[in-house]
C-alpha cells in the first residue's frame, strides 16, 4: 500500500518518512511489506490509511490535479480530509488516529458487538426494525452509505435479531461483517470520551476548503467545528448519502476518491450516476488526470 507512490514521487515519500518519525516505528515498511496481520490491527490500519491517502494527495498535487472545491471523508477519511484542508497537521493526524484505533478496539470486548450490511431495504424500515430488534441493547444504523446500502451496528445478539427481521421484511441482503468492533454506534461512547481528551489538546486551524461532516452532513470551515465533528462522529451515524447529496446540490459534478480502495467512488455512483466518480490510489496518475474535467470533491 503506497509503495509505488513513494518510489515515484518525492512528496509522497516525504509523507511516509514523516509518519515513521512521528509514530516512532516504520509505518512505511508495514505499508509496503506487511505482514498483513500487523497491518490489519486497527491502531496500525488507521495511520496507514491516513498516510497513504495524504501521500496520494501530494502526488496528485505534483501531477497538476486541480484543487478541490469541497472535502469529505468517510469515518477515518474525515481525518484525511482535515489534513488535506489544513485544519489538522499530518503529525497530529497520525498520532490521533493511532489512538482512535486503539480506543475503538478497547471500547467493546471482542464478540460483544457486531455490524451488518443491509441492501435493498428502506432506511425507514431499517430504523424501525433496529428499534424492534434492540430489546434493551444497542442496534442502529452506523453508516448510511447510499439509498441501497446501510450498515447497522450494536450488540451482537441485537444485530442477529435485526438480520432475521430484515430478511423477513424483504431486505435483499442482510449479512454480518467481519469487523473488529461495532463502529459508529452508542457502544463507542467510551472511545469517544477518551478521544475527546486527546482532541482537546490538539490545535486545529480553519479549513482552506469547506468540509462536509460525517455526523451532521453539514458544511464547516472552522477549526473548532472540525474538532467537534471528530468527537461526535465516533459514536454517531456516518451520513454519507446525505453528504454526497448535499455536495451534488451545491453543484459538484466530479468526485475523486483519494487513497486506497474504490468503495467510496462506487457508493457515489450508486447515489447518482449522472456525476463523475473516480478513485486515485497509485502512481498511475496521468489517465485519471485526463478524466478530471472540473474541480473535485475528494475524501
Secondary structure, 3 states (H helix, E strand, C coil): CCHHHHHHCHHHHHHHHHHHHHHCCCHHHHHHHCCHHHHCCHHHHHHHHHHHHHHHHHHHHHHCCCCCCEEECCCCHHHHHHHHCCCCCHHHHHHHHHHHHHHHHHHCCCCCEEEEEEECCCHHHHHHHHHHHHCCCCEEEEEEEECCEEEEEEEHHHHHHHHHHHHHCCCCEEEECCCCCCCCCHHHHHHHHHHHHHHCCCCCCCCCCEEECCCCCCEECCHHHHHHHHHHHCCCCECHHHHHHHHHHCCCCEEEEECCCCHHHHHHHHHCCCCEEEEECCCCCHHHHHHCCCCCEEC
